[in-house]
Amino acid sequence: MYLLTEKARLACDHDNGTVAVEPTQTLVTIANDRVLVETDPEGRSISGCPNVAPGIKACGLTLKVREGYSDLLCIEGRRICLDTVTGLTDGTPPGAVTYTVRDPGQDIAGER
C-alpha cells in the first residue's frame, strides 16, 4: 500500500468526478509533495461528476473516510492516508456512491 501525497488522484464512482486534494500537514514530504493525513480527504469538493439527471444529485462533496488510514504511521498524531482510502460522497442514491484512490501521487513509499 502506498502513502498518499498532495498529487494523489481521488475520484467518485463516476470516474470523471475529481476530488480536490488539500494537504494539511507540512512536516513530511515524498519527492517534495506533502503526505496526506487523517481527515484530509473528508469534506472536499468533487468537480466534474457526470451523474446528472432529473432527481439525481451529482457528487459534490466527500464524506467521512470509511477505511484507508494507517494503523501504524502517524504525523502529529494524525494517521497517514493509504491508497486504500475510500468513503461515501453526497451524490445520489444516498449512501451508495463512493470515492476511491485512482493514483496515490507517488510510487516510492509504502506500508506493508
C-alpha positions as CSV (number, residue, x, y, z in Angstrom):
1,M,0.0,0.0,0.0
2,Y,1.3,3.4,-1.0
3,L,1.1,6.6,1.1
4,L,-1.0,9.4,-0.5
5,T,0.6,12.7,-1.4
6,E,-0.9,16.0,-2.5
7,K,-0.6,14.8,-6.1
8,A,-2.9,11.9,-5.4
9,R,-6.0,11.5,-7.6
10,L,-9.2,10.5,-5.9
11,A,-12.5,10.2,-7.8
12,C,-16.1,9.3,-7.3
13,D,-17.6,6.1,-8.8
14,H,-18.5,8.0,-11.9
15,D,-14.7,8.4,-12.8
16,N,-14.8,12.0,-14.1
17,G,-15.7,13.3,-10.6
18,T,-12.3,14.5,-9.3
19,V,-11.8,15.2,-5.5
20,A,-9.9,18.4,-4.6
21,V,-7.0,17.2,-2.5
22,E,-5.7,19.7,0.1
23,P,-2.9,18.5,2.5
24,T,-3.0,20.0,6.0
25,Q,0.5,19.0,7.3
26,T,3.9,20.4,6.3
27,L,6.4,18.2,8.1
28,V,6.6,15.1,5.9
29,T,7.0,15.0,2.1
30,I,7.8,12.5,-0.5
31,A,9.7,13.9,-3.5
32,N,8.7,17.4,-2.3
33,D,5.0,16.6,-2.1
34,R,3.2,16.7,1.2
35,V,1.8,13.4,2.6
36,L,-2.0,13.4,3.3
37,V,-3.1,12.6,6.8
38,E,-6.4,11.8,8.6
39,T,-9.3,14.0,7.6
40,D,-7.5,15.5,4.5
41,P,-9.8,13.6,2.1
42,E,-13.0,14.4,4.0
43,G,-15.3,17.3,3.2
44,R,-13.6,18.0,-0.1
45,S,-15.3,19.3,-3.2
46,I,-15.8,17.0,-6.2
47,S,-15.8,18.5,-9.6
48,G,-16.8,17.0,-13.0
49,C,-19.1,14.3,-11.8
50,P,-21.3,13.4,-14.8
51,N,-24.1,11.8,-12.8
52,V,-26.7,14.5,-13.5
53,A,-30.3,13.9,-14.4
54,P,-33.8,15.0,-13.1
55,G,-33.9,13.8,-9.5
56,I,-30.3,12.8,-9.5
57,K,-27.7,14.7,-7.5
58,A,-24.1,14.7,-8.8
59,C,-21.3,14.0,-6.4
60,G,-20.2,17.4,-5.0
61,L,-18.6,16.6,-1.7
62,T,-16.7,13.7,0.0
63,L,-18.0,12.4,3.3
64,K,-16.1,10.6,6.2
65,V,-13.4,8.1,5.2
66,R,-14.6,4.6,5.9
67,E,-11.2,2.9,5.5
68,G,-7.7,3.6,4.4
69,Y,-6.0,5.3,7.3
70,S,-2.8,3.7,8.5
71,D,-2.8,1.9,11.8
72,L,1.0,2.1,12.1
73,L,2.1,5.6,10.8
74,C,1.0,9.0,12.2
75,I,2.2,12.6,11.7
76,E,1.4,14.9,14.6
77,G,-1.0,12.3,16.0
78,R,-3.0,12.0,12.7
79,R,-3.0,8.7,10.8
80,I,-1.4,8.8,7.3
81,C,-3.7,8.2,4.3
82,L,-3.1,5.0,2.3
83,D,-4.0,4.2,-1.3
84,T,-6.9,2.1,0.1
85,V,-8.8,5.3,1.2
86,T,-12.5,5.1,0.4
87,G,-15.6,6.8,1.6
88,L,-19.1,8.0,0.5
89,T,-20.0,11.0,-1.5
90,D,-23.1,13.2,-1.1
91,G,-24.3,12.1,-4.6
92,T,-27.4,10.0,-5.2
93,P,-28.5,7.5,-4.4
94,P,-27.6,8.4,-0.8
95,G,-25.2,6.0,0.9
96,A,-24.3,4.2,-2.3
97,V,-21.8,6.3,-4.2
98,T,-18.1,6.1,-3.1
99,Y,-14.9,7.9,-3.8
100,T,-11.6,5.9,-4.1
101,V,-8.0,6.5,-4.9
102,R,-7.1,6.2,-8.6
103,D,-3.4,7.3,-8.2
104,P,-1.5,7.7,-4.9
105,G,0.6,10.5,-6.3
106,Q,3.9,8.7,-5.8
107,D,5.3,5.2,-6.1
108,I,8.3,5.4,-3.7
109,A,7.0,5.0,-0.1
110,G,4.5,2.4,1.2
111,E,3.3,0.5,4.2
112,R,3.4,-3.3,4.4
